[in-house]
Amino acid sequence: MGKFATEIKKSLKQAVEHSAGKRELRTTIVAEPPRELDKEEIRSIRLKLRCSQAVFAKALNVSVKTYQSWEHGTRKPSGAALKLLTIAEENPELVLG
């Protein structure tokens, strides 16, 4: 049996033991995903931080074109970008620092 199959078998055994109350597994609580931001909110965050589109895009590690599409409403940020925008809104020093 290959290493991958062995790991799957081991994991399944642990899951069965956990469901039977014979094993304690670590539980991780995942935070709620960030709420969607509309184009006005995205622009407002940037203006609050007193950044140009180019500077803010660089801080978010996205292209200026991508950032502009968010601010114009032709695209919406998702995933990590949305989380980073939320962090920038709440703690700008973490993004711009």
Number of C-alpha atoms within 10 A of each C-alpha: 5 6 8 9 10 11 11 11 12 11 12 12 11 16 16 12 14 13 11 9 10 11 12 11 12 5 6 6 5 6 6 6 11 15 10 15 16 16 18 12 14 23 18 14 18 20 13 11 15 11 14 12 18 15 14 23 18 15 16 19 12 13 14 17 12 15 24 18 15 19 21 15 14 10 14 18 21 15 10 12 15 19 16 21 23 18 15 21 19 11 13 17 11 12 15 14 7
